[in-house]
């Protein structure tokens, strides 16, 4: 595969379709849980209005004024280091829809086999 993994589906830990309503916000946070420790979170923005601002601190020692914007374009996948503080502001009248895929570095013990018809 393009990521250098044979049978990529065995590395997919979790898939989530995320809807952020108009005028909402996700406060600054660091992702918690096993997936945050053991997987890479891939974001694929599906609907992204211009009024969305996704920001992340540069590193663990950064102070509150060191936020930088993570560019988001519809259908362009990107990875965010979810071990660093990040936040999202949705200031406009539109919703944001993003597909999140957590990809493990090692094959998952349990996985859903993709049927041949879906490949």
C-alpha positions as a printed NumPy array, in Angstrom:
array([[  0.   ,   0.   ,   0.   ],
       [  0.978,   3.655,  -0.195],
       [  1.727,   3.745,   3.551],
       [  4.059,   0.766,   3.329],
       [  1.633,  -1.524,   5.143],
       [  0.329,  -4.69 ,   3.573],
       [ -3.388,  -5.112,   4.31 ],
       [ -3.932,  -1.637,   5.776],
       [ -7.332,  -2.623,   7.24 ],
       [ -5.543,  -4.665,   9.945],
       [ -3.879,  -1.463,  11.201],
       [ -7.082,   0.58 ,  11.485],
       [ -7.904,   0.923,  15.157],
       [-10.99 ,   3.124,  14.945],
       [-12.965,   5.133,  12.389],
       [-15.147,   8.027,  13.479],
       [-17.358,  10.434,  11.555],
       [-17.252,  13.72 ,  13.458],
       [-19.852,  16.483,  13.117],
       [-19.155,  19.87 ,  14.669],
       [-22.328,  21.995,  14.72 ],
       [-22.428,  25.639,  13.67 ],
       [-21.174,  28.043,  16.34 ],
       [-19.517,  25.34 ,  18.475],
       [-16.026,  24.878,  19.877],
       [-13.782,  22.097,  21.142],
       [-11.745,  23.519,  23.991],
       [ -8.015,  23.053,  24.286],
       [ -7.14 ,  19.505,  25.261],
       [ -4.744,  16.596,  24.84 ],
       [ -6.359,  13.36 ,  23.633],
       [ -6.493,  10.64 ,  26.272],
       [ -6.852,   6.873,  26.044],
       [ -5.139,   3.888,  24.462],
       [ -5.787,   5.078,  20.897],
       [ -4.05 ,   8.389,  21.663],
       [ -0.983,   6.548,  22.953],
       [ -0.792,   3.821,  20.303],
       [ -2.201,   5.184,  17.051],
       [ -1.812,   7.991,  14.557],
       [ -4.958,  10.105,  14.173],
       [ -5.601,  10.899,  10.531],
       [ -8.103,  13.682,   9.8  ],
       [ -9.916,  13.801,   6.477],
       [-12.035,  16.962,   6.317],
       [-15.199,  16.343,   4.29 ],
       [-17.039,  19.645,   4.814],
       [-14.95 ,  22.536,   6.132],
       [-16.365,  26.059,   6.041],
       [-13.909,  28.953,   6.149],
       [-15.107,  29.879,   9.634],
       [-13.362,  26.827,  11.21 ],
       [-10.01 ,  27.308,  12.906],
       [ -8.044,  24.23 ,  14.081],
       [ -5.052,  25.188,  16.221],
       [ -2.247,  23.317,  17.97 ],
       [  0.587,  24.267,  20.31 ],
       [  4.046,  23.817,  18.816],
       [  5.34 ,  21.464,  21.548],
       [  4.879,  20.435,  25.199],
       [  6.733,  23.526,  26.47 ],
       [  4.805,  26.071,  24.376],
       [  2.838,  28.769,  26.158],
       [ -0.729,  29.83 ,  25.415],
       [  0.311,  32.501,  22.903],
       [  2.134,  29.935,  20.714],
       [ -0.949,  28.503,  18.961],
       [ -0.525,  27.837,  15.261],
       [ -3.277,  27.098,  12.767],
       [ -3.446,  23.649,  11.196],
       [ -4.499,  24.155,   7.564],
       [ -7.568,  22.14 ,   6.628],
       [ -8.757,  21.575,   3.077],
       [-11.664,  19.39 ,   2.098],
       [-10.587,  15.834,   1.173],
       [ -6.892,  16.422,   2.086],
       [ -5.806,  14.019,   4.831],
       [ -3.465,  15.196,   7.57 ],
       [ -2.149,  13.939,  10.891],
       [ -2.221,  15.928,  14.106],
       [  0.033,  15.082,  17.013],
       [ -2.809,  14.5  ,  19.474],
       [ -0.313,  14.336,  22.345],
       [ -0.001,  18.137,  22.052],
       [ -2.707,  20.58 ,  23.099],
       [ -5.125,  21.44 ,  20.31 ],
       [ -8.506,  23.167,  19.906],
       [-11.119,  23.946,  17.278],
       [-13.253,  27.081,  16.862],
       [-16.366,  26.999,  14.665],
       [-17.554,  30.621,  14.498],
       [-19.881,  30.586,  11.498],
       [-23.365,  29.335,  10.67 ],
       [-22.165,  26.103,   9.024],
       [-21.211,  22.674,  10.354],
       [-17.893,  20.883,   9.953],
       [-17.778,  17.182,   9.033],
       [-14.519,  15.241,   9.404],
       [-13.614,  11.572,   9.05 ],
       [-11.117,  10.505,  11.74 ],
       [ -9.092,   7.329,  11.316],
       [ -6.826,   6.009,  14.059],
       [ -4.055,   3.933,  12.48 ],
       [ -1.924,   1.719,  14.737],
       [  1.781,   1.127,  14.186],
       [  1.295,  -2.612,  14.748],
       [ -1.523,  -4.817,  13.396],
       [ -4.635,  -4.764,  15.573],
       [ -5.663,  -7.923,  17.389],
       [ -9.27 ,  -7.485,  16.231],
       [-10.318,  -6.024,  12.95 ],
       [-13.186,  -6.056,  10.518],
       [-12.38 ,  -7.866,   7.318],
       [-13.291,  -5.816,   4.243],
       [-15.226,  -7.932,   1.789],
       [-13.871,  -8.369,  -1.723],
       [-16.91 ,  -6.514,  -3.123],
       [-15.954,  -3.375,  -1.173],
       [-12.3  ,  -3.276,  -2.202]])
